[in-house]
């Protein structure tokens, strides 16, 4: 099945591509003492661009030759199938209910055979229960055995409990916030919620920064927020 053209490859020297290479490198450094394979990507509130981050980060990592899978675990407002231009007639929800072979539900990027996508499937009436089920834990465990990186798109932390259910069973969490939109209070609340379930917060991605203002990336050191400013180009 054909998916959207890879913007990382289309213009590899662009600030856009460079930003995702930097994010990819930061992820690799988090694995020095502890292997980080399964990564939950979420936000504090809706519409902060987490699905776009998931897509382009998966492209960037797949370019290194790593075997990558993207899972749409946003069972309330799934968008991964849209960002990759895929059908969503069946996916994660069908797999959790039927307990079939997950490989039969995968979409493979025709440009990168090492990049696979598992869409959400039909929206269920009980998203949190499905994501918190033993079937979901067994599925993630099985998938992690066969992939170098597992990127999971989940609902926002503050609005629903789905991400909170998944956070303790993955290796790390990335929080996406939108520049000029997300309020500090919402970010702080999201951080508190994740820490309450002992989630391993890998860092924060500041999304949709205007290029003319330069770029910022954020990271955590002993739970103390810090930042560095990237030079303007």
Phi and psi restraints in degrees (value plus and minus 20) as a CYANA .aco file:
   2 UNK   PHI    -102.6   -62.6
   2 UNK   PSI     114.2   154.2
   3 UNK   PHI    -134.5   -94.5
   3 UNK   PSI     158.9   198.9
   4 UNK   PHI     -82.3   -42.3
   4 UNK   PSI     130.8   170.8
   5 UNK   PHI     -82.6   -42.6
   5 UNK   PSI     120.8   160.8
   6 UNK   PHI     -97.8   -57.8
   6 UNK   PSI      91.1   131.1
   7 UNK   PHI     -91.4   -51.4
   7 UNK   PSI     -41.8    -1.8
   8 UNK   PHI     -86.1   -46.1
   8 UNK   PSI     -59.4   -19.4
   9 UNK   PHI    -101.0   -61.0
   9 UNK   PSI     -55.7   -15.7
  10 UNK   PHI     -79.3   -39.3
  10 UNK   PSI     -56.6   -16.6
  11 UNK   PHI    -162.9  -122.9
  11 UNK   PSI      53.8    93.8
  12 UNK   PHI     -85.4   -45.4
  12 UNK   PSI     -36.6     3.4
  13 UNK   PHI    -116.4   -76.4
  13 UNK   PSI     -18.4    21.6
  14 UNK   PHI     -93.5   -53.5
  14 UNK   PSI     135.8   175.8
  15 UNK   PHI     -77.4   -37.4
  15 UNK   PSI     -51.8   -11.8
  16 UNK   PHI     -81.0   -41.0
  16 UNK   PSI     -71.2   -31.2
  17 UNK   PHI     -84.9   -44.9
  17 UNK   PSI     -58.6   -18.6
  18 UNK   PHI     -83.4   -43.4
  18 UNK   PSI     -58.4   -18.4
  19 UNK   PHI     -81.6   -41.6
  19 UNK   PSI     -60.1   -20.1
  20 UNK   PHI     -96.5   -56.5
  20 UNK   PSI     -48.3    -8.3
  21 UNK   PHI     -85.2   -45.2
  21 UNK   PSI     -60.4   -20.4
  22 UNK   PHI     -84.1   -44.1
  22 UNK   PSI     -61.7   -21.7
  23 UNK   PHI     -84.3   -44.3
  23 UNK   PSI     -61.8   -21.8
  24 UNK   PHI     -80.0   -40.0
  24 UNK   PSI     -64.5   -24.5
  25 UNK   PHI     -83.5   -43.5
  25 UNK   PSI     -61.8   -21.8
  26 UNK   PHI     -81.0   -41.0
  26 UNK   PSI     -58.5   -18.5
  27 UNK   PHI     -84.0   -44.0
  27 UNK   PSI     -60.2   -20.2
  28 UNK   PHI     -83.6   -43.6
  28 UNK   PSI     -55.8   -15.8
  29 UNK   PHI     -91.4   -51.4
  29 UNK   PSI     -45.4    -5.4
  30 UNK   PHI     -91.4   -51.4
  30 UNK   PSI     -34.1     5.9
  31 UNK   PHI    -115.1   -75.1
  31 UNK   PSI      -9.4    30.6
  32 UNK   PHI     -83.4   -43.4
  32 UNK   PSI     -70.0   -30.0
  33 UNK   PHI    -116.8   -76.8
  33 UNK   PSI     -42.9    -2.9
  34 UNK   PHI    -163.0  -123.0
  34 UNK   PSI     104.7   144.7
  35 UNK   PHI     -86.0   -46.0
  35 UNK   PSI     102.1   142.1
  36 UNK   PHI    -127.7   -87.7
  36 UNK   PSI      89.6   129.6
  37 UNK   PHI    -132.3   -92.3
  37 UNK   PSI     -68.0   -28.0
  38 UNK   PHI    -117.1   -77.1
  38 UNK   PSI     102.1   142.1
  39 UNK   PHI    -148.0  -108.0
  39 UNK   PSI     100.6   140.6
  40 UNK   PHI    -107.2   -67.2
  40 UNK   PSI     107.0   147.0
  41 UNK   PHI    -133.6   -93.6
  41 UNK   PSI      97.8   137.8
  42 UNK   PHI    -158.5  -118.5
  42 UNK   PSI    -194.0  -154.0
  43 UNK   PHI    -164.5  -124.5
  43 UNK   PSI     151.0   191.0
  44 UNK   PHI     -99.7   -59.7
  44 UNK   PSI     -59.5   -19.5
  45 UNK   PHI    -151.6  -111.6
  45 UNK   PSI     148.8   188.8
  46 UNK   PHI     -88.1   -48.1
  46 UNK   PSI     140.2   180.2
  47 UNK   PHI      42.3    82.3
  47 UNK   PSI      21.6    61.6
  48 UNK   PHI    -125.8   -85.8
  48 UNK   PSI     -15.7    24.3
  49 UNK   PHI      69.5   109.5
  49 UNK   PSI       1.0    41.0
  50 UNK   PHI     -85.1   -45.1
  50 UNK   PSI     -55.8   -15.8
  51 UNK   PHI     -87.4   -47.4
  51 UNK   PSI     -53.7   -13.7
  52 UNK   PHI     -88.0   -48.0
  52 UNK   PSI     -58.8   -18.8
  53 UNK   PHI     -83.2   -43.2
  53 UNK   PSI     -63.8   -23.8
  54 UNK   PHI     -78.2   -38.2
  54 UNK   PSI     -68.0   -28.0
  55 UNK   PHI     -80.3   -40.3
  55 UNK   PSI     -73.2   -33.2
  56 UNK   PHI     -94.9   -54.9
  56 UNK   PSI     -50.0   -10.0
  57 UNK   PHI     -87.0   -47.0
  57 UNK   PSI     -60.4   -20.4
  58 UNK   PHI     -84.4   -44.4
  58 UNK   PSI     -58.9   -18.9
  59 UNK   PHI     -80.8   -40.8
  59 UNK   PSI     -68.3   -28.3
  60 UNK   PHI     -81.4   -41.4
  60 UNK   PSI     -62.1   -22.1
  61 UNK   PHI     -91.6   -51.6
  61 UNK   PSI     -59.2   -19.2
  62 UNK   PHI     -82.6   -42.6
  62 UNK   PSI     -50.2   -10.2
  63 UNK   PHI     -82.7   -42.7
  63 UNK   PSI     -42.4    -2.4
  64 UNK   PHI    -101.3   -61.3
  64 UNK   PSI     -26.7    13.3
  65 UNK   PHI      78.5   118.5
  65 UNK   PSI     -24.4    15.6
  66 UNK   PHI     -88.5   -48.5
  66 UNK   PSI     127.4   167.4
  67 UNK   PHI    -104.9   -64.9
  67 UNK   PSI     100.1   140.1
  68 UNK   PHI    -144.6  -104.6
  68 UNK   PSI     121.6   161.6
  69 UNK   PHI    -150.5  -110.5
  69 UNK   PSI     119.2   159.2
  70 UNK   PHI    -129.5   -89.5
  70 UNK   PSI     108.5   148.5
  71 UNK   PHI    -137.7   -97.7
  71 UNK   PSI     106.1   146.1
  72 UNK   PHI    -109.4   -69.4
  72 UNK   PSI      80.9   120.9
  73 UNK   PHI    -122.7   -82.7
  73 UNK   PSI      -5.7    34.3
  74 UNK   PHI    -107.1   -67.1
  74 UNK   PSI      67.5   107.5
  75 UNK   PHI    -106.6   -66.6
  75 UNK   PSI     -12.1    27.9
  76 UNK   PHI    -126.7   -86.7
  76 UNK   PSI     -59.8   -19.8
  77 UNK   PHI    -161.6  -121.6
  77 UNK   PSI      48.9    88.9
  78 UNK   PHI     -88.2   -48.2
  78 UNK   PSI     117.8   157.8
  79 UNK   PHI    -155.0  -115.0
  79 UNK   PSI     -26.5    13.5
  80 UNK   PHI     -78.1   -38.1
  80 UNK   PSI     -60.3   -20.3
  81 UNK   PHI     -82.9   -42.9
  81 UNK   PSI     -50.6   -10.6
  82 UNK   PHI     -94.3   -54.3
  82 UNK   PSI     -62.8   -22.8
  83 UNK   PHI     -88.3   -48.3
  83 UNK   PSI     -47.2    -7.2
  84 UNK   PHI    -120.7   -80.7
  84 UNK   PSI     -16.6    23.4
  85 UNK   PHI      36.6    76.6
  85 UNK   PSI      34.7    74.7
  86 UNK   PHI    -141.5  -101.5
  86 UNK   PSI     141.3   181.3
  87 UNK   PHI     -95.7   -55.7
  87 UNK   PSI     129.0   169.0
  88 UNK   PHI    -141.5  -101.5
  88 UNK   PSI       9.7    49.7
  89 UNK   PHI     -87.1   -47.1
  89 UNK   PSI     -47.7    -7.7
  90 UNK   PHI    -170.7  -130.7
  90 UNK   PSI     133.5   173.5
  91 UNK   PHI    -197.5  -157.5
  91 UNK   PSI    -156.3  -116.3
  92 UNK   PHI     -79.3   -39.3
  92 UNK   PSI     -64.4   -24.4
  93 UNK   PHI     -83.2   -43.2
  93 UNK   PSI     -61.7   -21.7
  94 UNK   PHI     -81.7   -41.7
  94 UNK   PSI     -61.8   -21.8
  95 UNK   PHI     -84.0   -44.0
  95 UNK   PSI     -61.5   -21.5
  96 UNK   PHI     -89.0   -49.0
  96 UNK   PSI     -52.9   -12.9
  97 UNK   PHI     -99.4   -59.4
  97 UNK   PSI     -62.2   -22.2
  98 UNK   PHI    -106.0   -66.0
  98 UNK   PSI     -42.5    -2.5
  99 UNK   PHI      35.3    75.3
  99 UNK   PSI      25.5    65.5
 100 UNK   PHI    -109.9   -69.9
 100 UNK   PSI    -187.3  -147.3
 101 UNK   PHI     -99.0   -59.0
 101 UNK   PSI      99.5   139.5
 102 UNK   PHI     -83.3   -43.3
 102 UNK   PSI     -47.4    -7.4
 103 UNK   PHI     -82.2   -42.2
 103 UNK   PSI     -45.8    -5.8
 104 UNK   PHI     -93.2   -53.2
 104 UNK   PSI     -33.6     6.4
 105 UNK   PHI    -123.5   -83.5
 105 UNK   PSI     -20.5    19.5
 106 UNK   PHI    -103.6   -63.6
 106 UNK   PSI     128.5   168.5
 107 UNK   PHI    -126.3   -86.3
 107 UNK   PSI     118.7   158.7
 108 UNK   PHI    -133.7   -93.7
 108 UNK   PSI     109.6   149.6
 109 UNK   PHI     -87.2   -47.2
 109 UNK   PSI     102.6   142.6
 110 UNK   PHI     -87.5   -47.5
 110 UNK   PSI     -40.3    -0.3
 111 UNK   PHI    -106.4   -66.4
 111 UNK   PSI     -48.4    -8.4
 112 UNK   PHI    -154.1  -114.1
 112 UNK   PSI      79.5   119.5
 113 UNK   PHI     -85.8   -45.8
 113 UNK   PSI     -35.1     4.9
 114 UNK   PHI    -110.3   -70.3
 114 UNK   PSI     -14.5    25.5
 115 UNK   PHI    -133.9   -93.9
 115 UNK   PSI      95.5   135.5
 116 UNK   PHI    -138.2   -98.2
 116 UNK   PSI     130.9   170.9
 117 UNK   PHI    -150.2  -110.2
 117 UNK   PSI     110.6   150.6
 118 UNK   PHI    -133.2   -93.2
 118 UNK   PSI      86.6   126.6
 119 UNK   PHI     -93.3   -53.3
 119 UNK   PSI     154.7   194.7
 120 UNK   PHI     -94.1   -54.1
 120 UNK   PSI     -53.8   -13.8
 121 UNK   PHI      60.8   100.8
 121 UNK   PSI    -194.2  -154.2
 122 UNK   PHI     -77.8   -37.8
 122 UNK   PSI     123.8   163.8
 123 UNK   PHI     -89.9   -49.9
 123 UNK   PSI     104.0   144.0
 124 UNK   PHI    -110.0   -70.0
 124 UNK   PSI     146.0   186.0
 125 UNK   PHI     -99.7   -59.7
 125 UNK   PSI     -33.8     6.2
 126 UNK   PHI    -153.4  -113.4
 126 UNK   PSI      43.3    83.3
 127 UNK   PHI     -76.1   -36.1
 127 UNK   PSI     -68.0   -28.0
 128 UNK   PHI     -83.0   -43.0
 128 UNK   PSI     -58.0   -18.0
 129 UNK   PHI     -86.4   -46.4
 129 UNK   PSI     -60.2   -20.2
 130 UNK   PHI     -85.3   -45.3
 130 UNK   PSI     -65.6   -25.6
 131 UNK   PHI     -89.5   -49.5
 131 UNK   PSI     -46.5    -6.5
 132 UNK   PHI    -113.3   -73.3
 132 UNK   PSI     -16.1    23.9
 133 UNK   PHI     -96.0   -56.0
 133 UNK   PSI     141.5   181.5
 134 UNK   PHI     -85.1   -45.1
 134 UNK   PSI     -49.6    -9.6
 135 UNK   PHI     -82.6   -42.6
 135 UNK   PSI     -60.8   -20.8
 136 UNK   PHI     -85.8   -45.8
 136 UNK   PSI     -61.7   -21.7
 137 UNK   PHI     -83.3   -43.3
 137 UNK   PSI     -62.8   -22.8
 138 UNK   PHI     -84.9   -44.9
 138 UNK   PSI     -59.1   -19.1
 139 UNK   PHI     -83.3   -43.3
 139 UNK   PSI     -67.7   -27.7
 140 UNK   PHI     -81.7   -41.7
 140 UNK   PSI     -60.4   -20.4
 141 UNK   PHI     -82.1   -42.1
 141 UNK   PSI     -62.4   -22.4
 142 UNK   PHI     -87.1   -47.1
 142 UNK   PSI     -62.4   -22.4
 143 UNK   PHI     -85.7   -45.7
 143 UNK   PSI     -60.9   -20.9
 144 UNK   PHI     -82.6   -42.6
 144 UNK   PSI     -45.7    -5.7
 145 UNK   PHI     -90.0   -50.0
 145 UNK   PSI     -41.2    -1.2
 146 UNK   PHI    -133.8   -93.8
 146 UNK   PSI     -19.4    20.6
 147 UNK   PHI    -152.0  -112.0
 147 UNK   PSI     131.6   171.6
 148 UNK   PHI     -99.8   -59.8
 148 UNK   PSI     -56.8   -16.8
 149 UNK   PHI    -157.7  -117.7
 149 UNK   PSI     116.1   156.1
 150 UNK   PHI    -141.1  -101.1
 150 UNK   PSI      90.8   130.8
 151 UNK   PHI    -122.3   -82.3
 151 UNK   PSI     103.5   143.5
 152 UNK   PHI    -136.2   -96.2
 152 UNK   PSI      99.3   139.3
 153 UNK   PHI    -107.2   -67.2
 153 UNK   PSI     104.7   144.7
 154 UNK   PHI    -148.6  -108.6
 154 UNK   PSI     145.1   185.1
 155 UNK   PHI     -85.3   -45.3
 155 UNK   PSI     145.0   185.0
 156 UNK   PHI     -79.4   -39.4
 156 UNK   PSI     129.8   169.8
 157 UNK   PHI     -92.5   -52.5
 157 UNK   PSI     -62.1   -22.1
 158 UNK   PHI     -95.4   -55.4
 158 UNK   PSI     -51.7   -11.7
 159 UNK   PHI    -105.0   -65.0
 159 UNK   PSI     -54.5   -14.5
 160 UNK   PHI    -158.5  -118.5
 160 UNK   PSI     150.1   190.1
 161 UNK   PHI    -113.4   -73.4
 161 UNK   PSI     -23.1    16.9
 162 UNK   PHI     -77.9   -37.9
 162 UNK   PSI     -67.1   -27.1
 163 UNK   PHI     -84.8   -44.8
 163 UNK   PSI     -54.1   -14.1
 164 UNK   PHI     -86.8   -46.8
 164 UNK   PSI     -53.4   -13.4
 165 UNK   PHI     -88.1   -48.1
 165 UNK   PSI     -57.9   -17.9
 166 UNK   PHI    -103.2   -63.2
 166 UNK   PSI     -51.2   -11.2
 167 UNK   PHI     -72.9   -32.9
 167 UNK   PSI     -61.3   -21.3
 168 UNK   PHI     -92.1   -52.1
 168 UNK   PSI     -36.2     3.8
 169 UNK   PHI    -123.0   -83.0
 169 UNK   PSI     -16.2    23.8
 170 UNK   PHI    -129.9   -89.9
 170 UNK   PSI     148.6   188.6
 171 UNK   PHI     -97.8   -57.8
 171 UNK   PSI     -44.5    -4.5
 172 UNK   PHI    -188.2  -148.2
 172 UNK   PSI     144.1   184.1
 173 UNK   PHI    -149.6  -109.6
 173 UNK   PSI     115.4   155.4
 174 UNK   PHI    -132.4   -92.4
 174 UNK   PSI     109.7   149.7
 175 UNK   PHI    -123.8   -83.8
 175 UNK   PSI     104.1   144.1
 176 UNK   PHI    -118.9   -78.9
 176 UNK   PSI     109.5   149.5
 177 UNK   PHI    -147.8  -107.8
 177 UNK   PSI     129.2   169.2
 178 UNK   PHI    -118.3   -78.3
 178 UNK   PSI     107.2   147.2
 179 UNK   PHI     -80.7   -40.7
 179 UNK   PSI     112.1   152.1
 180 UNK   PHI      57.9    97.9
 180 UNK   PSI     -18.1    21.9
 181 UNK   PHI    -145.3  -105.3
 181 UNK   PSI     -72.3   -32.3
 182 UNK   PHI     -89.4   -49.4
 182 UNK   PSI     108.5   148.5
 183 UNK   PHI    -101.6   -61.6
 183 UNK   PSI     127.6   167.6
 184 UNK   PHI     -77.4   -37.4
 184 UNK   PSI     -57.3   -17.3
 185 UNK   PHI     -81.2   -41.2
 185 UNK   PSI     -58.8   -18.8
 186 UNK   PHI     -88.3   -48.3
 186 UNK   PSI     -60.1   -20.1
 187 UNK   PHI     -85.9   -45.9
 187 UNK   PSI     -63.5   -23.5
 188 UNK   PHI     -82.8   -42.8
 188 UNK   PSI     -60.5   -20.5
 189 UNK   PHI     -85.2   -45.2
 189 UNK   PSI     -62.1   -22.1
 190 UNK   PHI     -81.4   -41.4
 190 UNK   PSI     -63.5   -23.5
 191 UNK   PHI     -81.9   -41.9
 191 UNK   PSI     -62.6   -22.6
 192 UNK   PHI     -82.8   -42.8
 192 UNK   PSI     -62.4   -22.4
 193 UNK   PHI     -84.1   -44.1
 193 UNK   PSI     -64.9   -24.9
 194 UNK   PHI     -84.7   -44.7
 194 UNK   PSI     -61.5   -21.5
 195 UNK   PHI     -87.0   -47.0
 195 UNK   PSI     -48.2    -8.2
 196 UNK   PHI     -86.4   -46.4
 196 UNK   PSI     -43.2    -3.2
 197 UNK   PHI    -126.3   -86.3
 197 UNK   PSI      -4.8    35.2
 198 UNK   PHI      40.1    80.1
 198 UNK   PSI      18.1    58.1
 199 UNK   PHI     -90.8   -50.8
 199 UNK   PSI     126.4   166.4
 200 UNK   PHI    -110.1   -70.1
 200 UNK   PSI      75.7   115.7
 201 UNK   PHI     -99.2   -59.2
 201 UNK   PSI      91.5   131.5
 202 UNK   PHI     -96.8   -56.8
 202 UNK   PSI     -53.4   -13.4
 203 UNK   PHI     143.7   183.7
 203 UNK   PSI    -193.8  -153.8
 204 UNK   PHI    -145.9  -105.9
 204 UNK   PSI     116.3   156.3
 205 UNK   PHI    -126.0   -86.0
 205 UNK   PSI     102.1   142.1
 206 UNK   PHI    -110.0   -70.0
 206 UNK   PSI      94.7   134.7
 207 UNK   PHI    -123.1   -83.1
 207 UNK   PSI     132.3   172.3
 208 UNK   PHI      41.5    81.5
 208 UNK   PSI      21.6    61.6
 209 UNK   PHI     -98.6   -58.6
 209 UNK   PSI     113.5   153.5
 210 UNK   PHI     -86.3   -46.3
 210 UNK   PSI     110.0   150.0
 211 UNK   PHI     -79.5   -39.5
 211 UNK   PSI     -53.5   -13.5
 212 UNK   PHI     -87.0   -47.0
 212 UNK   PSI     -37.7     2.3
 213 UNK   PHI    -116.5   -76.5
 213 UNK   PSI     -18.2    21.8
 214 UNK   PHI      62.1   102.1
 214 UNK   PSI     154.4   194.4
 215 UNK   PHI    -137.5   -97.5
 215 UNK   PSI     135.9   175.9
 216 UNK   PHI    -148.7  -108.7
 216 UNK   PSI     127.0   167.0
 217 UNK   PHI    -152.5  -112.5
 217 UNK   PSI     129.5   169.5
 218 UNK   PHI    -142.6  -102.6
 218 UNK   PSI     131.4   171.4
 219 UNK   PHI    -168.6  -128.6
 219 UNK   PSI     147.1   187.1
 220 UNK   PHI    -133.9   -93.9
 220 UNK   PSI     118.6   158.6
 221 UNK   PHI    -151.3  -111.3
 221 UNK   PSI      88.5   128.5
 222 UNK   PHI      33.9    73.9
 222 UNK   PSI      20.7    60.7
 223 UNK   PHI      46.7    86.7
 223 UNK   PSI      -4.3    35.7
 224 UNK   PHI    -126.2   -86.2
 224 UNK   PSI      95.8   135.8
 225 UNK   PHI     -81.0   -41.0
 225 UNK   PSI     114.3   154.3
 226 UNK   PHI    -156.1  -116.1
 226 UNK   PSI     146.4   186.4
 227 UNK   PHI    -169.3  -129.3
 227 UNK   PSI     138.5   178.5
 228 UNK   PHI    -154.7  -114.7
 228 UNK   PSI     128.0   168.0
 229 UNK   PHI    -124.6   -84.6
 229 UNK   PSI     111.7   151.7
 230 UNK   PHI    -104.8   -64.8
 230 UNK   PSI     120.5   160.5
 231 UNK   PHI     -85.4   -45.4
 231 UNK   PSI     127.4   167.4
 232 UNK   PHI     -88.7   -48.7
 232 UNK   PSI     131.1   171.1
